[in-house]
Amino acid sequence: MANSSHFYDVLNLPKDASLQDIRKAYKELVKKWHPDKHPPSSKLEAEARFKAITQAYEALHDQDCRSMFGVYNDGGERTESRRQYRAEDLPGYATPRRDFKNIYYANMAASPAYSTSFSNSMRRKPPSVERKLECTLEELCRGCRKEIKFTRDVVTKDGSIVKKQESQTIRVKPGWKKGTKITFEGMGDERPGCLPADVTYLIAEKEHPFFKRVGNDLVLKVEVPLVNALTGWTFSFRLIGGEKMSCTFYDEIIYPGYEKVISGQGMPLANEKGIRGDLRIKFNIIFPKHLTEEQRTAQRPEPTTNPSGKDSRPAWFKTPTNFHSSTEKAKARTKPLLLKGLANLRNYPNSGARQVLDHI
């Protein structure tokens, strides 16, 4: 068997140290040289010493126990024993490796960080709790800070549950969209034997009175009277950021479905600084519900003739000259078909066909 003097030196013990002294020295040294308690600069040295201390403890503990049973002599040779004992037969005895594990984990558990992580791994964590965080389009465009106050259940040291007032600050970044998630770990209600759930806030967009967000673009719907759509128009409005803007239409007609696009005046992109979507202005043409005869006359241009003697008015102002004759021709073509259909119903008194035929 290997010389044990080296192991005593590692544990700073004399060679006649008892088993109790060995255990006591091991506990003190393993706390001192545990790698997790050392900075990166001395971590390698701590790991080496920790390993040597563990090996020395196992060797001396094992050797001392064997001599207690009378199984090995000091030279490491096997001797006869009147009775064979097992280590487990002695009260309070643990095998070297089992004893090492008990001491190791007991020391680790004494550390608050280990105690928290170990106990957390044994406790169940409920699903995340989702809450809505409403923001206006202006807040999502410029960014803002949201102060949130809420009440949650907290478990006290004696195991009772009390209400606690909490607050959180959320920094809303420009360009965030509906559905963006912000998670706070462990800020949910606490329950005995469970980890507190996470709290997740989901961005929700408040409805805007004028603008509607479509992706990174903004849509603005504007109503324009028919006369302005045809003759020209200027209107002013405020952008989502508060700046005032004017649009003038003199060289173009605003027709149903017309859309004016203003680049770079939409919502900012959250992940691309300085880039914004577009503003899309959609027009709804307001047609008059009725016109007086004077208004009709005023809107209808007087017929004029050009040098060729033809009417120079636009085609959509002209009434077809053959309109009435075309109508009469259509009636003439339709009447024989109607008579034929009614003749087939002559034999059905309740169909009304006979009465209709009598009036044709």
PyMOL commands that set and color helices and strands:
alter all, ss='L'
color gray80, all
select helices_A, chain A and resi 5-10+19-32+35-37+40-69+87-89+96-110+112-122+137-142+226-231+293-299+315-317+323-344+349-351+353-358
alter helices_A, ss='H'
color red, helices_A
select strands_A, chain A and resi 129-135+144-155+161-172+181-184+199-205+211-214+217-225+233-238+244-249+259-262+268-269+272-276+279-286
alter strands_A, ss='S'
color yellow, strands_A
deselect
rebuild
show_as cartoon
